[in-house]
């Protein structure tokens, strides 16, 4: 996430230089209880190309401010609501709080200026004012406001871009993980496929045998025929089991590889974990055991493929750490208040303490480049962040490591 943010923000700085400041004539709200002053200010700013609104008191100012002028020139000394009171009211309103306000007053003392700035004004100009200076100040504050608007727009675009690039990175890492499973997956498919082929050949043999027994001269040998049919049925069962295993492998791989959208669904927590077990079936044969302590009725709101990716990466790391040893991994979960707490524990050698703080950084790995990209834990953290959860390493010593995941439980679920 940090790497993506850096690259995109660098691009953002370049783009900002090319953006024009204003695309249309700004609107200024002029406020003064003296009509003569209003006319003078109006003529001055209309000559400069600005659109003008006018108000004679604080109440009118508040009403006209709802039209979203680009800037307000506000007199301080007015009957009823004075300028300071009017400014405070506008700054408390979410619809008008972003409008820059320049105070225009005959008061020149430091205390009055300070009160104006503390009330939310961006500037304080004393009467009688210099026309060129006032115009320059207005232009400067309008430029600042427009640049702030542009920055907000770009920040939103940048956030969207970062989220999209992160989703792409998560999916790319998931496909890379599938690539490492390719050879083992072929082996997993070859086993049931060999059984299917062998059973089909035997099935053809028993079909021929049935024909011979049924057409034997002197009458059918019913005992032999029944035995042959039983053997044929057994071969058909073997074909069915092998075919179902291939279907399960294909479905698991297809589901894991699918590019997930932002929509979450409610499912049993055990489902994405079982999908993980299917993907890692070949590795579990090496002697590593996985003990699942998951309540069958524990529900989680998640993106199942992405949550499965979390467990794939955690289990892969644990099994890599345990190498060829007879290791054990425990995955347990419980509901605690408004959170689901999941722990993945292994009995490997633990993680070197000097690298703990770098665990979740992108491209950080202690593995050989052919065995890891350094994105596994980085991707895990981003997935958990997208689920509004947290992941931390809570135990790390010579007896193994434990990662804890906390996921929120939504108070209500809408279909």
Secondary structure, 3 states (H helix, E strand, C coil): CHHHHHHHHHHHHHHHCCCCCCCCCCEEEEECCCHHHHHHHHHHHHHCCCEEEEECCHHHHHHHHCCCCCEEEEECCCCCCCHHHHHHHHHHCCCCCCCEEEEEECCCCHHHHHHHHHHCCCEEEECCCCHHHHHHHHHHHHHHHHHHHHHHHHHHHHHHHHHHHHHHHHHHHHHHHHHHCHHHHHHHHHHHHHHHHHHHHHHHHHHHHHHHHHCCCCCCCHHHHHHHHHHHHHHHHHHHHHHHHHHHHHHHHHHHHCCCCCCCEEEEHHHHHHHHHHHCHHHHCCCCEEEEECCCCCEEEECHHHHHHHHHHHHHHHHHHHCCCCCEEEEEEEEECCEEEEEEEECCCCCCHHHHHHCCCCCCCCCCCCCCCCCHHHHHHHHHHHCCCEEEEEEEECCEEEEEEEEECCCCCCC
